[in-house]
Amino acid sequence: MNDVVVCMPIRERMEPETEFALENNVGFKYRLLTEVGLPVDEARNRLTERALASKAQHIVWADADAFWRPGCLERMLSWTTADPLKVVGSVYGARMHFSAAIARQTADGVSVPFELIRRIDGTIPCHFIGAHVLVCSRQLLERVGPQPWALDENDGSEDFAFARRIREAGCAQHLDTRAWTFHVENGIMYVPGSSAYVLVDGKLEQCSLPPTAPFPRGRDYGAVVNAARRGSWGIPEAELRRWLLARIRADLKTGPVVAERFRIPTENELAHIFGDPSTATRLP
């Protein structure tokens, strides 16, 4: 694959770990395009123009604080090569260690927690995908139109604006469930639901820091389970039950949930979710 550009907006500098990933963890030829010191929406729009002018057929978007393992970008590009009107994003976590990792939002509005994403091998259609590391085709950018990252009043961020325009153009957004990427900050690399890592002599080593939050407390567990059933994610029913009960037990130990609409299901609701009145008796 010789027709790839990597587009990278840079606020001040590229992290050394990101430089390492570009030099060692990319298995194809590419041309690196950067824009430095610009507002991120302007930088991404300029990079879009330059990518299209380069005649490249495949575009990789990577932040200047991203790290990925070998094979990650190749896997993501395989999806967009098969379907050029699809954007494919990676799974990534919070940059600050004690911030809750963001669950992925599916096309039907259900947040998929990271511990379930780990059990899926494929892609999940999403309403929005963050732009930390994502790939798309030249064909998709041409269809979406000029200035795809430009902010409108209600967009909030440039990747929300991009996601909105992808939907308006009739294109798809998917999350590659096995493309896990890291956020780098001060030499520490964070990945959802796992211990933090550092890069030592080209190898990843775990830090002594505890894991980042794998799933923000207080989600609508029943909706997640039902979405998993509808979405044919390939997770056995018994495993879904074990996951749900384990998450509820963890929430009961850590205190009240943070929002009424994201509360722990009642006994009757648990029975309705699983069709099994005895489910609630297995809670502490």
Contacts in CASP RR format, 6 or more apart in sequence:
PFRMAT RR
TARGET T0000
AUTHOR 0000-0000-0000
METHOD contacts of the structure
MODEL  1
MNDVVVCMPIRERMEPETEFALENNVGFKYRLLTEVGLPVDEARNRLTER
ALASKAQHIVWADADAFWRPGCLERMLSWTTADPLKVVGSVYGARMHFSA
AIARQTADGVSVPFELIRRIDGTIPCHFIGAHVLVCSRQLLERVGPQPWA
LDENDGSEDFAFARRIREAGCAQHLDTRAWTFHVENGIMYVPGSSAYVLV
DGKLEQCSLPPTAPFPRGRDYGAVVNAARRGSWGIPEAELRRWLLARIRA
DLKTGPVVAERFRIPTENELAHIFGDPSTATRLP
1 28 0 8 1.000
1 29 0 8 1.000
1 58 0 8 1.000
1 77 0 8 1.000
2 28 0 8 1.000
2 29 0 8 1.000
3 55 0 8 1.000
3 56 0 8 1.000
3 57 0 8 1.000
3 58 0 8 1.000
4 28 0 8 1.000
4 29 0 8 1.000
4 30 0 8 1.000
4 31 0 8 1.000
4 56 0 8 1.000
4 57 0 8 1.000
4 58 0 8 1.000
4 59 0 8 1.000
4 60 0 8 1.000
4 77 0 8 1.000
5 30 0 8 1.000
5 31 0 8 1.000
5 32 0 8 1.000
5 33 0 8 1.000
5 50 0 8 1.000
5 51 0 8 1.000
5 54 0 8 1.000
5 56 0 8 1.000
5 58 0 8 1.000
5 59 0 8 1.000
5 60 0 8 1.000
6 22 0 8 1.000
6 26 0 8 1.000
6 30 0 8 1.000
6 31 0 8 1.000
6 32 0 8 1.000
6 33 0 8 1.000
6 60 0 8 1.000
6 61 0 8 1.000
6 62 0 8 1.000
7 33 0 8 1.000
7 34 0 8 1.000
7 44 0 8 1.000
7 47 0 8 1.000
7 48 0 8 1.000
7 50 0 8 1.000
7 51 0 8 1.000
7 59 0 8 1.000
7 60 0 8 1.000
7 61 0 8 1.000
7 62 0 8 1.000
8 14 0 8 1.000
8 32 0 8 1.000
8 33 0 8 1.000
8 34 0 8 1.000
8 35 0 8 1.000
8 47 0 8 1.000
8 61 0 8 1.000
8 62 0 8 1.000
8 63 0 8 1.000
8 64 0 8 1.000
9 34 0 8 1.000
9 35 0 8 1.000
9 38 0 8 1.000
9 40 0 8 1.000
9 43 0 8 1.000
9 44 0 8 1.000
9 47 0 8 1.000
9 63 0 8 1.000
9 64 0 8 1.000
10 34 0 8 1.000
10 35 0 8 1.000
10 36 0 8 1.000
10 37 0 8 1.000
10 43 0 8 1.000
10 64 0 8 1.000
11 36 0 8 1.000
11 37 0 8 1.000
11 40 0 8 1.000
11 64 0 8 1.000
12 36 0 8 1.000
12 37 0 8 1.000
13 64 0 8 1.000
14 34 0 8 1.000
14 64 0 8 1.000
15 64 0 8 1.000
15 65 0 8 1.000
15 67 0 8 1.000
15 184 0 8 1.000
15 187 0 8 1.000
16 187 0 8 1.000
16 199 0 8 1.000
17 67 0 8 1.000
17 182 0 8 1.000
17 184 0 8 1.000
17 187 0 8 1.000
17 189 0 8 1.000
17 199 0 8 1.000
18 62 0 8 1.000
18 63 0 8 1.000
18 64 0 8 1.000
18 65 0 8 1.000
18 66 0 8 1.000
18 67 0 8 1.000
18 184 0 8 1.000
20 67 0 8 1.000
20 199 0 8 1.000
20 202 0 8 1.000
21 66 0 8 1.000
21 67 0 8 1.000
21 68 0 8 1.000
22 32 0 8 1.000
22 62 0 8 1.000
24 70 0 8 1.000
24 202 0 8 1.000
25 68 0 8 1.000
25 69 0 8 1.000
25 70 0 8 1.000
25 71 0 8 1.000
25 72 0 8 1.000
25 73 0 8 1.000
26 73 0 8 1.000
27 70 0 8 1.000
27 71 0 8 1.000
27 73 0 8 1.000
27 74 0 8 1.000
28 73 0 8 1.000
28 74 0 8 1.000
28 77 0 8 1.000
30 60 0 8 1.000
31 54 0 8 1.000
31 56 0 8 1.000
33 47 0 8 1.000
33 50 0 8 1.000
33 51 0 8 1.000
33 54 0 8 1.000
34 47 0 8 1.000
35 42 0 8 1.000
35 43 0 8 1.000
35 44 0 8 1.000
35 46 0 8 1.000
35 47 0 8 1.000
36 43 0 8 1.000
37 43 0 8 1.000
38 46 0 8 1.000
40 149 0 8 1.000
40 158 0 8 1.000
41 149 0 8 1.000
41 150 0 8 1.000
41 151 0 8 1.000
41 158 0 8 1.000
41 161 0 8 1.000
44 61 0 8 1.000
44 131 0 8 1.000
44 148 0 8 1.000
44 149 0 8 1.000
44 158 0 8 1.000
44 162 0 8 1.000
45 147 0 8 1.000
45 148 0 8 1.000
45 149 0 8 1.000
45 150 0 8 1.000
47 61 0 8 1.000
48 141 0 8 1.000
48 147 0 8 1.000
48 148 0 8 1.000
48 149 0 8 1.000
49 146 0 8 1.000
51 59 0 8 1.000
51 138 0 8 1.000
51 141 0 8 1.000
52 138 0 8 1.000
52 141 0 8 1.000
52 142 0 8 1.000
55 138 0 8 1.000
56 138 0 8 1.000
57 137 0 8 1.000
57 138 0 8 1.000
57 139 0 8 1.000
58 77 0 8 1.000
58 80 0 8 1.000
58 81 0 8 1.000
58 135 0 8 1.000
58 136 0 8 1.000
58 137 0 8 1.000
58 138 0 8 1.000
59 135 0 8 1.000
59 136 0 8 1.000
59 137 0 8 1.000
59 138 0 8 1.000
59 141 0 8 1.000
60 73 0 8 1.000
60 76 0 8 1.000
60 77 0 8 1.000
60 133 0 8 1.000
60 134 0 8 1.000
60 135 0 8 1.000
61 131 0 8 1.000
61 133 0 8 1.000
61 134 0 8 1.000
61 135 0 8 1.000
61 136 0 8 1.000
62 68 0 8 1.000
62 132 0 8 1.000
62 133 0 8 1.000
63 131 0 8 1.000
63 132 0 8 1.000
63 133 0 8 1.000
65 95 0 8 1.000
65 183 0 8 1.000
65 184 0 8 1.000
65 185 0 8 1.000
66 92 0 8 1.000
66 132 0 8 1.000
66 133 0 8 1.000
66 181 0 8 1.000
66 182 0 8 1.000
66 183 0 8 1.000
66 184 0 8 1.000
67 181 0 8 1.000
67 182 0 8 1.000
67 184 0 8 1.000
67 189 0 8 1.000
67 199 0 8 1.000
68 90 0 8 1.000
68 133 0 8 1.000
68 179 0 8 1.000
68 181 0 8 1.000
68 182 0 8 1.000
69 180 0 8 1.000
69 204 0 8 1.000
72 90 0 8 1.000
72 133 0 8 1.000
72 179 0 8 1.000
72 180 0 8 1.000
72 181 0 8 1.000
73 133 0 8 1.000
73 135 0 8 1.000
75 176 0 8 1.000
75 178 0 8 1.000
75 179 0 8 1.000
76 88 0 8 1.000
76 89 0 8 1.000
76 90 0 8 1.000
76 133 0 8 1.000
76 134 0 8 1.000
76 135 0 8 1.000
76 176 0 8 1.000
76 179 0 8 1.000
77 135 0 8 1.000
79 86 0 8 1.000
79 88 0 8 1.000
79 123 0 8 1.000
79 135 0 8 1.000
79 174 0 8 1.000
79 176 0 8 1.000
80 86 0 8 1.000
80 87 0 8 1.000
80 88 0 8 1.000
80 135 0 8 1.000
80 136 0 8 1.000
80 137 0 8 1.000
80 140 0 8 1.000
81 137 0 8 1.000
83 172 0 8 1.000
84 137 0 8 1.000
84 138 0 8 1.000
84 139 0 8 1.000
84 140 0 8 1.000
85 137 0 8 1.000
85 139 0 8 1.000
85 140 0 8 1.000
85 143 0 8 1.000
85 170 0 8 1.000
85 171 0 8 1.000
85 172 0 8 1.000
86 136 0 8 1.000
86 140 0 8 1.000
86 171 0 8 1.000
86 172 0 8 1.000
86 173 0 8 1.000
86 174 0 8 1.000
87 129 0 8 1.000
87 134 0 8 1.000
87 135 0 8 1.000
87 136 0 8 1.000
87 140 0 8 1.000
87 166 0 8 1.000
87 171 0 8 1.000
87 172 0 8 1.000
87 173 0 8 1.000
87 174 0 8 1.000
88 123 0 8 1.000
88 129 0 8 1.000
88 134 0 8 1.000
88 135 0 8 1.000
88 136 0 8 1.000
88 174 0 8 1.000
88 175 0 8 1.000
88 176 0 8 1.000
88 179 0 8 1.000
89 129 0 8 1.000
89 130 0 8 1.000
89 133 0 8 1.000
89 134 0 8 1.000
89 135 0 8 1.000
89 173 0 8 1.000
89 174 0 8 1.000
89 175 0 8 1.000
89 176 0 8 1.000
89 179 0 8 1.000
90 132 0 8 1.000
90 133 0 8 1.000
90 134 0 8 1.000
90 175 0 8 1.000
90 176 0 8 1.000
90 179 0 8 1.000
90 180 0 8 1.000
90 181 0 8 1.000
91 104 0 8 1.000
91 114 0 8 1.000
91 117 0 8 1.000
91 175 0 8 1.000
91 176 0 8 1.000
91 177 0 8 1.000
91 179 0 8 1.000
91 180 0 8 1.000
91 181 0 8 1.000
91 192 0 8 1.000
92 130 0 8 1.000
92 132 0 8 1.000
92 133 0 8 1.000
92 180 0 8 1.000
92 181 0 8 1.000
92 182 0 8 1.000
92 183 0 8 1.000
92 191 0 8 1.000
92 192 0 8 1.000
93 101 0 8 1.000
93 102 0 8 1.000
93 114 0 8 1.000
93 183 0 8 1.000
93 190 0 8 1.000
93 191 0 8 1.000
93 192 0 8 1.000
93 193 0 8 1.000
93 212 0 8 1.000
94 100 0 8 1.000
94 101 0 8 1.000
94 102 0 8 1.000
94 183 0 8 1.000
94 190 0 8 1.000
94 192 0 8 1.000
94 212 0 8 1.000
94 213 0 8 1.000
95 183 0 8 1.000
95 185 0 8 1.000
95 190 0 8 1.000
96 185 0 8 1.000
97 188 0 8 1.000
97 190 0 8 1.000
97 196 0 8 1.000
97 209 0 8 1.000
97 212 0 8 1.000
98 212 0 8 1.000
99 212 0 8 1.000
99 213 0 8 1.000
100 213 0 8 1.000
100 216 0 8 1.000
100 217 0 8 1.000
101 114 0 8 1.000
101 192 0 8 1.000
101 193 0 8 1.000
101 212 0 8 1.000
101 213 0 8 1.000
101 214 0 8 1.000
101 215 0 8 1.000
101 216 0 8 1.000
102 216 0 8 1.000
103 111 0 8 1.000
103 112 0 8 1.000
103 113 0 8 1.000
103 114 0 8 1.000
103 215 0 8 1.000
103 216 0 8 1.000
103 219 0 8 1.000
104 111 0 8 1.000
104 112 0 8 1.000
104 117 0 8 1.000
104 124 0 8 1.000
104 126 0 8 1.000
104 129 0 8 1.000
104 175 0 8 1.000
105 111 0 8 1.000
105 112 0 8 1.000
105 126 0 8 1.000
105 127 0 8 1.000
105 128 0 8 1.000
106 112 0 8 1.000
106 124 0 8 1.000
106 125 0 8 1.000
106 126 0 8 1.000
106 127 0 8 1.000
106 227 0 8 1.000
107 125 0 8 1.000
107 126 0 8 1.000
107 127 0 8 1.000
108 227 0 8 1.000
108 230 0 8 1.000
109 127 0 8 1.000
110 220 0 8 1.000
110 223 0 8 1.000
110 224 0 8 1.000
110 226 0 8 1.000
110 227 0 8 1.000
111 219 0 8 1.000
111 220 0 8 1.000
111 224 0 8 1.000
112 124 0 8 1.000
112 224 0 8 1.000
112 227 0 8 1.000
112 228 0 8 1.000
113 214 0 8 1.000
113 215 0 8 1.000
113 219 0 8 1.000
113 224 0 8 1.000
113 247 0 8 1.000
114 192 0 8 1.000
114 193 0 8 1.000
114 214 0 8 1.000
114 215 0 8 1.000
115 193 0 8 1.000
115 214 0 8 1.000
115 215 0 8 1.000
115 243 0 8 1.000
116 224 0 8 1.000
116 228 0 8 1.000
116 233 0 8 1.000
116 235 0 8 1.000
116 243 0 8 1.000
117 124 0 8 1.000
117 175 0 8 1.000
117 177 0 8 1.000
118 177 0 8 1.000
119 233 0 8 1.000
119 234 0 8 1.000
119 235 0 8 1.000
119 239 0 8 1.000
120 177 0 8 1.000
120 233 0 8 1.000
120 234 0 8 1.000
120 235 0 8 1.000
121 177 0 8 1.000
121 178 0 8 1.000
122 176 0 8 1.000
122 177 0 8 1.000
122 178 0 8 1.000
123 174 0 8 1.000
123 175 0 8 1.000
123 176 0 8 1.000
123 177 0 8 1.000
124 174 0 8 1.000
124 175 0 8 1.000
124 177 0 8 1.000
124 233 0 8 1.000
125 172 0 8 1.000
125 173 0 8 1.000
125 174 0 8 1.000
126 173 0 8 1.000
126 174 0 8 1.000
126 175 0 8 1.000
127 163 0 8 1.000
127 167 0 8 1.000
127 173 0 8 1.000
128 159 0 8 1.000
128 160 0 8 1.000
128 163 0 8 1.000
128 173 0 8 1.000
129 159 0 8 1.000
129 163 0 8 1.000
129 173 0 8 1.000
129 174 0 8 1.000
129 175 0 8 1.000
130 159 0 8 1.000
130 163 0 8 1.000
131 158 0 8 1.000
131 159 0 8 1.000
131 162 0 8 1.000
132 181 0 8 1.000
132 183 0 8 1.000
133 179 0 8 1.000
133 181 0 8 1.000
140 166 0 8 1.000
140 169 0 8 1.000
140 171 0 8 1.000
141 148 0 8 1.000
143 169 0 8 1.000
143 171 0 8 1.000
144 162 0 8 1.000
144 165 0 8 1.000
144 166 0 8 1.000
144 169 0 8 1.000
144 171 0 8 1.000
145 165 0 8 1.000
145 169 0 8 1.000
148 161 0 8 1.000
148 162 0 8 1.000
148 165 0 8 1.000
148 166 0 8 1.000
149 158 0 8 1.000
149 159 0 8 1.000
149 161 0 8 1.000
149 162 0 8 1.000
150 158 0 8 1.000
150 161 0 8 1.000
151 157 0 8 1.000
151 158 0 8 1.000
151 161 0 8 1.000
152 161 0 8 1.000
152 164 0 8 1.000
155 161 0 8 1.000
155 164 0 8 1.000
163 173 0 8 1.000
166 172 0 8 1.000
166 173 0 8 1.000
167 173 0 8 1.000
180 191 0 8 1.000
180 192 0 8 1.000
181 191 0 8 1.000
182 189 0 8 1.000
182 190 0 8 1.000
182 191 0 8 1.000
182 197 0 8 1.000
183 189 0 8 1.000
183 190 0 8 1.000
183 191 0 8 1.000
184 190 0 8 1.000
187 198 0 8 1.000
187 199 0 8 1.000
188 196 0 8 1.000
188 197 0 8 1.000
188 198 0 8 1.000
188 207 0 8 1.000
188 209 0 8 1.000
189 196 0 8 1.000
189 197 0 8 1.000
189 198 0 8 1.000
189 199 0 8 1.000
189 204 0 8 1.000
190 196 0 8 1.000
190 197 0 8 1.000
190 212 0 8 1.000
191 197 0 8 1.000
191 212 0 8 1.000
192 212 0 8 1.000
192 214 0 8 1.000
193 211 0 8 1.000
193 212 0 8 1.000
193 213 0 8 1.000
193 214 0 8 1.000
194 211 0 8 1.000
194 212 0 8 1.000
195 206 0 8 1.000
195 207 0 8 1.000
195 209 0 8 1.000
195 210 0 8 1.000
195 211 0 8 1.000
196 206 0 8 1.000
196 207 0 8 1.000
196 209 0 8 1.000
196 212 0 8 1.000
197 204 0 8 1.000
197 205 0 8 1.000
197 206 0 8 1.000
197 207 0 8 1.000
198 204 0 8 1.000
198 205 0 8 1.000
198 207 0 8 1.000
199 205 0 8 1.000
215 247 0 8 1.000
217 251 0 8 1.000
217 254 0 8 1.000
217 255 0 8 1.000
217 257 0 8 1.000
217 258 0 8 1.000
218 251 0 8 1.000
218 257 0 8 1.000
218 258 0 8 1.000
218 259 0 8 1.000
218 262 0 8 1.000
218 263 0 8 1.000
218 264 0 8 1.000
219 262 0 8 1.000
220 261 0 8 1.000
220 262 0 8 1.000
221 244 0 8 1.000
221 247 0 8 1.000
221 248 0 8 1.000
221 264 0 8 1.000
221 265 0 8 1.000
221 273 0 8 1.000
222 244 0 8 1.000
222 265 0 8 1.000
222 269 0 8 1.000
222 273 0 8 1.000
224 244 0 8 1.000
225 240 0 8 1.000
225 244 0 8 1.000
225 273 0 8 1.000
226 273 0 8 1.000
228 235 0 8 1.000
228 240 0 8 1.000
229 237 0 8 1.000
229 240 0 8 1.000
241 274 0 8 1.000
241 279 0 8 1.000
244 273 0 8 1.000
245 279 0 8 1.000
245 282 0 8 1.000
245 283 0 8 1.000
248 264 0 8 1.000
248 265 0 8 1.000
248 283 0 8 1.000
249 283 0 8 1.000
249 284 0 8 1.000
251 257 0 8 1.000
251 264 0 8 1.000
252 264 0 8 1.000
252 283 0 8 1.000
252 284 0 8 1.000
257 263 0 8 1.000
257 264 0 8 1.000
265 273 0 8 1.000
267 280 0 8 1.000
270 279 0 8 1.000
270 280 0 8 1.000
271 277 0 8 1.000
271 279 0 8 1.000
271 280 0 8 1.000
273 279 0 8 1.000
END
